[in-house]
Amino acid sequence: MAPRRLPPPIVLGATALALVAAFAVAAVVDRGRDSSATEQGTSDEVELAPTSGEVPASVAEVRLGALDGGAERSLGELLGTAPVVVNFFASWCTPCIQEMPGFERVQQDLGGQVAVIGMAYRDAPEDALATVARTGVTYPTFTDVDDGALTYFGGIEMPTTVFIDATGKVVDVSNGALTEDELRAKITDLFGIAA
């Protein structure tokens, strides 16, 4: 009986290895996504790459960078009295800009029952401030220092909205744009506050 011959090993060239790696990264990024992402500036959500910055160890340690060059704060300073809604936005993100006026109306209607804050992501401070002015937002807005906040909350596309109860527990992370009605429904369902 002749010995059985094994097929030769498969040798992949550099191009094939790069394609395999690209498909593997795409599969990881695609995990858990609700909708498709396209290029920046379109009406669809924008896919994000992981940060290389420092990721906070807790919700309270999430850094809030001042858009006006003032002192940095922490999310922990806002926790403890009311639930907090953190909305990540950018001037280059069309769905972000479209949802911001609805967030403002909800914040105005709810007064101090829920704290709404905006977090500019990968945006120049002057562009973020211009977006805030253009959309009529009056709630506090900050910048995501080193992209650490969005990474901490597990945001995978823009916009991303994080819902934190009054004790500081993250109760929901919503990747993708929210309509005003969807935001109101989430506040009611998650916090028990009629919105």
C-alpha positions as CSV (number, residue, x, y, z in Angstrom):
1,M,0.0,0.0,0.0
2,A,1.4,3.3,-1.1
3,P,1.8,6.0,1.6
4,R,-0.9,8.6,1.6
5,R,0.3,12.0,0.4
6,L,-0.9,15.2,2.1
7,P,-1.8,18.2,0.0
8,P,0.8,20.9,-0.1
9,P,0.4,23.7,2.5
10,I,-1.5,26.8,1.3
11,V,0.8,29.7,1.1
12,L,-0.8,33.1,1.0
13,G,0.9,36.1,-0.6
14,A,0.9,39.6,1.0
15,T,-2.2,40.7,-0.9
16,A,-4.2,37.6,0.2
17,L,-3.1,38.1,3.8
18,A,-4.1,41.7,3.7
19,L,-7.6,40.7,2.3
20,V,-8.0,38.1,5.0
21,A,-7.1,40.7,7.7
22,A,-9.5,43.3,6.2
23,F,-12.4,40.8,6.3
24,A,-11.6,39.9,9.9
25,V,-11.5,43.5,11.0
26,A,-14.8,44.2,9.1
27,A,-16.4,41.3,10.8
28,V,-15.4,42.6,14.2
29,V,-16.6,46.1,13.5
30,D,-19.8,44.8,12.0
31,R,-20.7,42.9,15.2
32,G,-23.7,44.4,16.9
33,R,-24.4,47.1,14.3
34,D,-28.1,48.2,13.8
35,S,-27.7,49.9,10.4
36,S,-25.3,50.3,7.6
37,A,-22.6,52.9,7.6
38,T,-21.3,55.0,4.7
39,E,-18.8,57.7,4.1
40,Q,-18.8,60.8,6.4
41,G,-21.2,63.6,5.5
42,T,-23.9,61.4,4.1
43,S,-27.3,60.9,5.7
44,D,-26.3,57.5,7.1
45,E,-24.4,56.8,10.3
46,V,-20.7,56.9,10.2
47,E,-18.6,53.8,11.2
48,L,-15.9,54.4,13.7
49,A,-12.4,53.0,14.3
50,P,-11.2,52.2,17.8
51,T,-9.3,54.8,19.7
52,S,-5.7,54.8,20.6
53,G,-6.3,57.1,23.5
54,E,-6.7,56.4,27.2
55,V,-10.0,54.8,28.1
56,P,-11.6,55.7,31.4
57,A,-11.9,53.1,34.2
58,S,-15.4,54.1,35.2
59,V,-18.4,56.3,34.2
60,A,-17.4,58.9,36.8
61,E,-13.9,59.2,35.2
62,V,-15.1,60.0,31.7
63,R,-13.3,63.2,30.7
64,L,-15.3,66.2,29.5
65,G,-13.0,68.5,27.5
66,A,-13.9,72.2,27.3
67,L,-14.7,73.3,23.8
68,D,-13.8,76.9,24.7
69,G,-10.4,76.0,26.1
70,G,-11.5,76.1,29.8
71,A,-10.8,73.5,32.4
72,E,-11.5,69.8,31.8
73,R,-14.2,68.2,33.9
74,S,-15.4,64.7,34.6
75,L,-18.8,63.0,34.1
76,G,-18.7,62.1,37.8
77,E,-19.4,65.8,38.5
78,L,-22.8,65.5,36.8
79,L,-23.9,62.2,38.3
80,G,-26.0,61.6,41.4
81,T,-29.0,64.0,41.1
82,A,-30.7,63.1,37.8
83,P,-30.3,60.7,34.9
84,V,-27.9,61.8,32.2
85,V,-28.2,61.5,28.5
86,V,-24.8,61.9,26.7
87,N,-25.1,62.5,22.9
88,F,-22.0,62.2,20.8
89,F,-22.0,64.5,17.8
90,A,-19.7,66.0,15.2
91,S,-19.9,68.7,12.6
92,W,-19.1,66.2,9.9
93,C,-22.0,63.9,10.9
94,T,-25.2,64.7,9.1
95,P,-27.4,62.5,11.2
96,C,-26.0,64.1,14.4
97,I,-26.9,67.6,13.2
98,Q,-30.4,66.4,12.2
99,E,-31.1,64.9,15.7
100,M,-29.7,67.8,17.8
101,P,-32.7,70.1,17.6
102,G,-34.9,67.3,18.9
103,F,-32.5,66.7,21.8
104,E,-32.8,70.4,22.6
105,R,-36.6,70.3,22.6
106,V,-36.6,67.3,25.0
107,Q,-34.1,68.9,27.3
108,Q,-36.2,72.1,27.4
109,D,-39.4,70.2,28.1
110,L,-37.8,68.1,30.9
111,G,-36.0,70.9,32.7
112,G,-33.8,69.4,35.5
113,Q,-35.4,66.0,35.4
114,V,-32.8,64.7,33.0
115,A,-29.4,66.2,32.2
116,V,-28.6,66.2,28.5
117,I,-25.0,66.8,27.5
118,G,-23.3,66.8,24.1
119,M,-19.9,65.4,23.4
120,A,-18.1,66.4,20.2
121,Y,-16.2,63.5,18.7
122,R,-13.1,63.9,16.5
123,D,-14.1,67.5,15.7
124,A,-12.2,70.8,15.9
125,P,-13.6,72.9,18.8
126,E,-14.5,75.8,16.5
127,D,-16.5,73.4,14.2
128,A,-18.2,71.8,17.1
129,L,-19.2,75.2,18.6
130,A,-20.5,76.3,15.2
131,T,-22.6,73.2,15.0
132,V,-24.0,73.8,18.5
133,A,-24.9,77.4,17.5
134,R,-26.4,76.4,14.2
135,T,-28.6,73.7,15.8
136,G,-29.8,75.9,18.6
137,V,-28.5,73.6,21.4
138,T,-28.3,75.2,24.8
139,Y,-27.4,72.1,26.9
140,P,-23.8,71.8,28.0
141,T,-21.4,70.5,25.3
142,F,-17.9,69.2,25.6
143,T,-15.3,67.4,23.6
144,D,-14.4,63.7,23.9
145,V,-10.8,63.9,25.1
146,D,-8.6,61.4,23.1
147,D,-11.8,59.6,22.0
148,G,-11.8,57.8,25.3
149,A,-15.4,58.4,26.3
150,L,-17.0,56.9,23.1
151,T,-14.7,53.9,23.4
152,Y,-15.6,53.4,27.0
153,F,-19.3,53.4,26.2
154,G,-18.8,51.0,23.3
155,G,-20.0,53.4,20.6
156,I,-19.5,52.0,17.1
157,E,-21.0,54.7,14.9
158,M,-22.0,58.3,14.9
159,P,-24.2,59.5,16.4
160,T,-24.2,57.5,19.6
161,T,-26.4,58.3,22.7
162,V,-25.7,56.9,26.2
163,F,-28.3,56.7,28.9
164,I,-27.0,56.8,32.5
165,D,-29.3,56.5,35.5
166,A,-29.1,58.8,38.5
167,T,-26.8,56.3,40.3
168,G,-24.3,56.4,37.5
169,K,-25.2,53.1,35.9
170,V,-25.2,52.9,32.1
171,V,-28.6,51.5,31.2
172,D,-28.5,51.8,27.4
173,V,-26.2,52.7,24.5
174,S,-27.9,53.6,21.3
175,N,-25.7,53.5,18.2
176,G,-27.3,55.5,15.3
177,A,-29.6,58.5,15.1
178,L,-32.6,58.9,17.3
179,T,-35.8,60.8,16.4
180,E,-37.2,63.1,19.0
181,D,-40.0,60.6,19.6
182,E,-37.5,57.7,20.0
183,L,-35.5,59.8,22.5
184,R,-38.7,60.6,24.5
185,A,-39.7,56.9,24.5
186,K,-36.2,55.8,25.7
187,I,-36.3,58.3,28.5
188,T,-39.7,57.2,29.6
189,D,-38.8,53.5,29.4
190,L,-35.3,53.7,30.9
191,F,-35.8,56.3,33.6
192,G,-39.6,56.2,34.3
193,I,-39.8,59.9,33.5
194,A,-42.7,61.0,31.2
195,A,-41.1,62.7,28.3
